[in-house]
Amino acid sequence: MSDLIKALSIFLKYGDPSYPTHCEHDVLTICGIDPCLVSEDDVVLLEELGFFIFEGECFTSYKFGSS
């Protein structure tokens, strides 16, 4: 759980959307955070925590999906 909290804390630096997550088919998606605005250092950290940029539009994780 600590990796998820660390990742969410990083995302919070880049916005505070009203509906920040979507989970479907074992994939957790972070909505409302533009990957273009996230620093390269934070992208690397997020990847280490299990989140990846999906199609340049959002961040997704298979580590924290439903199931």
C-alpha positions as CSV (number, residue, x, y, z in Angstrom):
1,M,0.0,0.0,0.0
2,S,2.9,2.4,0.6
3,D,3.8,2.4,-3.1
4,L,0.3,3.4,-4.0
5,I,0.3,6.2,-1.4
6,K,3.7,7.4,-2.7
7,A,2.4,7.4,-6.3
8,L,-0.8,9.3,-5.4
9,S,1.3,11.9,-3.5
10,I,3.3,12.5,-6.7
11,F,0.2,12.8,-8.8
12,L,-1.2,15.3,-6.3
13,K,1.7,17.7,-7.1
14,Y,0.2,17.9,-10.6
15,G,-3.4,18.3,-9.9
16,D,-6.3,17.5,-7.6
17,P,-9.1,16.2,-9.9
18,S,-12.5,15.5,-8.5
19,Y,-12.6,11.9,-9.9
20,P,-9.0,10.8,-10.0
21,T,-9.3,7.1,-10.6
22,H,-10.9,4.5,-12.8
23,C,-10.5,0.8,-12.4
24,E,-11.5,-1.7,-15.1
25,H,-10.2,-5.0,-16.3
26,D,-7.5,-5.2,-13.7
27,V,-6.1,-1.8,-14.7
28,L,-6.1,1.3,-12.4
29,T,-6.1,4.5,-14.4
30,I,-5.3,7.9,-13.0
31,C,-7.5,10.5,-14.6
32,G,-7.1,14.2,-14.9
33,I,-3.3,14.3,-14.7
34,D,-1.6,15.3,-17.9
35,P,1.6,13.2,-18.4
36,C,3.2,16.0,-20.3
37,L,3.2,18.1,-17.2
38,V,4.9,15.5,-15.0
39,S,8.7,15.9,-14.6
40,E,11.0,13.2,-16.0
41,D,12.2,12.4,-12.5
42,D,8.7,11.9,-11.3
43,V,7.8,9.7,-14.4
44,V,10.8,7.5,-13.5
45,L,9.6,7.3,-9.8
46,L,6.1,6.5,-10.9
47,E,7.4,3.7,-13.2
48,E,9.3,2.3,-10.2
49,L,6.1,2.4,-8.2
50,G,4.1,0.6,-10.9
51,F,2.5,3.4,-13.0
52,F,3.1,3.9,-16.7
53,I,2.1,6.5,-19.3
54,F,-0.7,5.0,-21.4
55,E,-1.0,6.4,-25.0
56,G,0.4,9.8,-23.8
57,E,-3.0,10.6,-22.1
58,C,-3.0,9.1,-18.6
59,F,-1.1,6.9,-16.2
60,T,-2.1,3.3,-15.6
61,S,-1.0,0.5,-13.3
62,Y,-1.5,-3.3,-13.5
63,K,-0.1,-3.5,-10.0
64,F,-3.0,-1.8,-8.3
65,G,-5.9,-2.9,-10.5
66,S,-9.0,-4.7,-9.4
67,S,-9.1,-8.5,-8.8
